[in-house]
Amino acid sequence: MSAQVLVLGAGIVGTCTALHLAMRGHRVVLVDRREPGRETSYGNAGIIQREAVEPYAFPQDWSVLANVALKRGAAVHYHLRALPAIAHGLRMYWSHSRPRTHAAISALYARLIEHSTSEHAPLIARAGAEDLVRRDGYHAVFRSDASFERAAARAHSLASTFGIRLQLLDGATLRRAEPGLRADAGLAGAVHWLDPWTVSDPGELVARYAALLAREGGEFARGDANTLRPCGSGWSVRTGSGTVEAEHAVLALGPWSDALVRTLGYRFPLFVKRGYHSHYRGSGPRLPMLDADAGLVLAPMAQGVRLTTGAEFALLDAPATPVQVDRAKQLANELFELGDAADRPWMGARPCTGDMLPLIGPAPRHRGLWFNFGHAHQGFTMGPVSGRLLAEMLDGTPTVVDPKPYAPARFG
Ligand SMILES: Cc1cc2nc3c(=O)[nH]c(=O)nc-3n(C[C@H](O)[C@H](O)[C@H](O)COP(=O)(O)OP(=O)(O)OC[C@H]3O[C@@H](n4cnc5c(N)ncnc54)[C@H](O)[C@@H]3O)c2cc1C
């Protein structure tokens, strides 16, 4: 079988890349070892985060760091033995968390985020996925007056700099908006971010985008990206439907990208922040709720109330250690009667880069090879704009945003 473009990885990023290429008339084969949208893009909190103009920074405050080091709280967990292997990426991430550098990075991050809902919109419409999407934002809630005041001031500053909309809710107003909250929930207030959209089944949205790809003339094949080889002036990969050859190959393997690019000789500062979710049968919020003080998100999903956890610094393939799920469940139970778990904890991994920006663009040393990975905490948000940007670069046409800041070649 021959194709003009092979796209490896059918998460939100690879599927949207394949879709944009197909919509531009390319013959595309999208390859994954599983069905589309069954990994990280399945298990996230489902928020298309139009407000997330800043990537998550490491706290610079020593008391917060001490809590992290001592593994107190639910927000962060780590495997000590993983730290040497990820030290390079973490050090870079730490230095990019300093206020001045972080502000510069945020300006570049915001250029992609700005096109998040507007780039999902036409795909949602064409994929017939309106039933999965709400357009009334989410609540970031705060447990103490002090943290609410700090967050409100920061939110106003971001809103005025980046043109995003919010509403502040005091405890009583929040309770009216979220009648399922326990009587003794004791929340100081919330920032209601109005621009984000929320999805009741993120994996299903990717599956619908993949079905749209088929209608646009693209193909999907089950196969292993590790069989990627140079072939003539292009690339080939083995799939269940035979060997596929193509002029171009796009690598969009999310957290698995690092292992494959290493075999090609690239050493990027990549690491993962793993995360877990569990579904519960009891009561939960009407809109997704980020409990920033506790480090968790509760989201109403097709499968039940989905509780997602913060970051776990560990190797991608290390055995699961879902201690954060138990801690987060206890803290979330202070807000809602979550009831029994409907399933065992799911684990995923956010694909992170040391400088907090994704890698989108040509591979520095291989003709016809392209990268699209490293979208960290907001890959579900940025999938469509990243896919469009990559497709436009491959076509050599004007791009939706300046691709330079995301070029893989920036790492030398
Ligand atoms: C707990 C949690 C909550 C999150 N919440 C949000 C949120 O609310 N909003 C948001 O924007 N983002 C969120 N994220 C981040 C987001 O989920 C990721 O950034 C995004 O899903 C990454 O997409 P991807 O397509 O790059 O990777 P993936 O979805 O992981 O796709 C990679 C694909 O590559 C395939 N693959 C891997 N190896 C091979 C191989 N050898 N051969 C063939 N195929 C292979 C996999 O099967 C997979 O389908 C969250 C993440 C977590 C963990």
The ligand as a MOL file (V3000), in Angstrom:
LIG
                    3D

  0  0  0     0  0            999 V3000
M  V30 BEGIN CTAB
M  V30 COUNTS 53 58 0 0 0
M  V30 BEGIN ATOM
M  V30 1 C -5.0550 12.6730 34.2070 0
M  V30 2 C -4.9260 13.5420 32.9930 0
M  V30 3 C -5.8050 14.6010 32.8010 0
M  V30 4 C -5.6800 15.4240 31.6840 0
M  V30 5 N -6.6060 16.4080 31.4520 0
M  V30 6 C -6.5320 17.1640 30.3360 0
M  V30 7 C -7.5280 18.1390 30.0280 0
M  V30 8 O -8.5420 18.2820 30.7330 0
M  V30 9 N -7.3730 18.9110 28.9160 0
M  V30 10 C -6.3010 18.7520 28.0810 0
M  V30 11 O -6.1800 19.4990 27.1050 0
M  V30 12 N -5.3670 17.7970 28.3010 0
M  V30 13 C -5.4460 17.0100 29.4020 0
M  V30 14 N -4.5000 16.0570 29.6500 0
M  V30 15 C -3.3710 15.9210 28.7040 0
M  V30 16 C -3.8010 15.2170 27.4160 0
M  V30 17 O -4.5740 14.0760 27.7150 0
M  V30 18 C -2.5640 14.8110 26.5980 0
M  V30 19 O -1.7160 15.9290 26.4000 0
M  V30 20 C -2.9870 14.2940 25.2140 0
M  V30 21 O -3.9530 13.2720 25.3250 0
M  V30 22 C -1.7830 13.7880 24.4380 0
M  V30 23 O -2.2640 13.3370 23.1910 0
M  V30 24 P -1.3370 12.5600 22.1960 0
M  V30 25 O -2.1380 12.3070 20.9760 0
M  V30 26 O -0.0460 13.3040 22.0560 0
M  V30 27 O -0.9830 11.1980 22.9730 0
M  V30 28 P -1.8850 9.8310 23.1600 0
M  V30 29 O -3.3200 10.1570 23.2950 0
M  V30 30 O -1.2420 9.0300 24.2220 0
M  V30 31 O -1.6740 9.1280 21.7750 0
M  V30 32 C -0.4750 8.4530 21.4400 0
M  V30 33 C -0.8720 7.2190 20.6210 0
M  V30 34 O 0.3130 6.5430 20.2160 0
M  V30 35 C 0.0270 5.1620 20.2040 0
M  V30 36 N 1.2880 4.3970 20.2580 0
M  V30 37 C 2.2290 4.4360 21.2130 0
M  V30 38 N 3.2480 3.6200 20.8900 0
M  V30 39 C 2.9210 3.0610 19.7000 0
M  V30 40 C 3.5790 2.1390 18.8420 0
M  V30 41 N 4.7680 1.6140 19.1250 0
M  V30 42 N 2.9760 1.7990 17.6810 0
M  V30 43 C 1.7690 2.3100 17.3470 0
M  V30 44 N 1.1100 3.1820 18.1260 0
M  V30 45 C 1.6810 3.5580 19.2800 0
M  V30 46 C -0.8330 4.9550 21.4500 0
M  V30 47 O -1.5810 3.7470 21.3460 0
M  V30 48 C -1.6890 6.2110 21.4290 0
M  V30 49 O -2.9340 6.0030 20.7910 0
M  V30 50 C -4.6100 15.2160 30.7590 0
M  V30 51 C -3.7310 14.1360 30.9350 0
M  V30 52 C -3.8920 13.2930 32.0440 0
M  V30 53 C -2.9490 12.1330 32.1920 0
M  V30 END ATOM
M  V30 BEGIN BOND
M  V30 1 1 1 2
M  V30 2 1 2 3
M  V30 3 2 2 52
M  V30 4 2 3 4
M  V30 5 1 4 5
M  V30 6 1 4 50
M  V30 7 2 5 6
M  V30 8 1 6 7
M  V30 9 1 6 13
M  V30 10 2 7 8
M  V30 11 1 7 9
M  V30 12 1 9 10
M  V30 13 2 10 11
M  V30 14 1 10 12
M  V30 15 2 12 13
M  V30 16 1 13 14
M  V30 17 1 14 15
M  V30 18 1 14 50
M  V30 19 1 15 16
M  V30 20 1 16 17
M  V30 21 1 16 18
M  V30 22 1 18 19
M  V30 23 1 18 20
M  V30 24 1 20 21
M  V30 25 1 20 22
M  V30 26 1 22 23
M  V30 27 1 23 24
M  V30 28 2 24 25
M  V30 29 1 24 26
M  V30 30 1 24 27
M  V30 31 1 27 28
M  V30 32 2 28 29
M  V30 33 1 28 30
M  V30 34 1 28 31
M  V30 35 1 31 32
M  V30 36 1 32 33
M  V30 37 1 33 34
M  V30 38 1 33 48
M  V30 39 1 34 35
M  V30 40 1 35 36
M  V30 41 1 35 46
M  V30 42 1 36 37
M  V30 43 1 36 45
M  V30 44 2 37 38
M  V30 45 1 38 39
M  V30 46 1 39 40
M  V30 47 2 39 45
M  V30 48 1 40 41
M  V30 49 2 40 42
M  V30 50 1 42 43
M  V30 51 2 43 44
M  V30 52 1 44 45
M  V30 53 1 46 47
M  V30 54 1 46 48
M  V30 55 1 48 49
M  V30 56 2 50 51
M  V30 57 1 51 52
M  V30 58 1 52 53
M  V30 END BOND
M  V30 END CTAB
M  END
